[in-house]
Amino acid sequence: MILLEKSKEPKLANKNVQHTHAKMARPFVASDAGEYVHRVRSVTVHTVLGKSHMAVRCWCGMTQLVSKRKKGRLLDVPTAGRPMCATCEGRVIGAGKIGARKINGMDVRYKPNQQANA
């Protein structure tokens, strides 16, 4: 389990939809519909009229849905034989979230773009 960043608040509000931000989750996510294994950055549980699904935001910017109907799933270790998303891996290493900030012996840093007037 890893500590997660807080997800962005949804821009549209609806009284029938509740949003809960997860604080911890498994570190990887994969979808049967996709090819890669991604690193988890944040997880939001959306509940609509009593039915829930998870929106898993990855370090590369992709969002994968996990529910009974969707094919996504959270993993403890990457699935054997599936490639790791290099963008996720580079950004999580550069942000200092895992191990040393080095790739192939080179120092790396990642800092997301800061919006003006934020």
N, C-alpha and C positions, 0 to 999 in steps of 0.2 A: 504494500500500500504506500502511496505517496501523498504528500500534502499538495493540494491544488490551489491555483489562483482563483480568485472570485470571478465568475462570469460577468459579462456585461449585462446590464438590465435591458429587458426587451423594450423596444421603442413604442410598441402598441400595447395598450392596456385593455384587458377584457375581463369583466367580473367572473366569467365562467372558467378562466384559466388561472391556475396557481403555478408559480415558479419557485423552486427550491434549489439553492446552490449547494452542491456536495462539497465537503471539506477534504475528503480522502477518497481515493479510488485506486484501482489497479493501474499500473503505469503504461500499458499498451492497449490499443484498440485495433480491431480488424473487422472487415466486412467480407462476407462471402461474395458480394457483388464486385468488390475491389481487388486490386492485386497486391497492395502494400500493407505493411504493419506500420501504424503511426504511434507517436508518443502523445499521451493525454496531457492537456494543459488545463482544462476546466470541464466540469460536468454540471448541467442544469437539468433537473427533473421537472417536466411539464405535466401537469394534471389537468385534463379537459373532461369535464362531466364524469369524473370518477375513474377515467382510464389514464394511465401514465405511460410516458416514454422518456428516455434520456437523450439529451443532445450533448454529445461528447465533442468538445472543441479540441483540435489537435494543434501542435506547435506550428505546423505549416499553414494553418488557416482553414483547413478543411473541417467541416462539422459532420460527424457520423451519428446516425440515430440508432438507438438500441431499445428494442421493445419485443414483445412476443411476435409481432408480425415482421419486424425489420430483421435483417440478417447480421447486424453488427453485434460484436461482443467484446467485453473487456477481458484482458489477458494478463497473467502474471509474468509470462515470458513470451517473446516473439514466437510465432508459429514457424516451425522448421520448414525450410524450403520456400518461404515467402520473403521477398526483399523488404528491407527496412526503408522507410521514407528518409532520404538523405537530408531533406530540408528540416524535418522534425528533429532528426538526430543532431544536425549542426547547430540549430537554434537552442536546443536544450543544453548542449555542451557549452556553447558560447554564453549562455545566461548563467552558467555556473550551477545549474540544478543537479548535475551528476558529475562526480569525479573531478579531475583536473580540467582546466580549460585548454586542452590541447587536442589537436587532430593531426596525426602523422608527425608529432613532435613540434608542430607550429602552434603558437598561442592564438586562440580565437576568442572573439567577443561578440555578443549579440545584445542589442538594445533596440526595442521596438521604436518605430517612429513616434515622436511626440507631436500631437496636433497643436497648432497655434491657438491660443486663447482657451486652452483646455482647463 
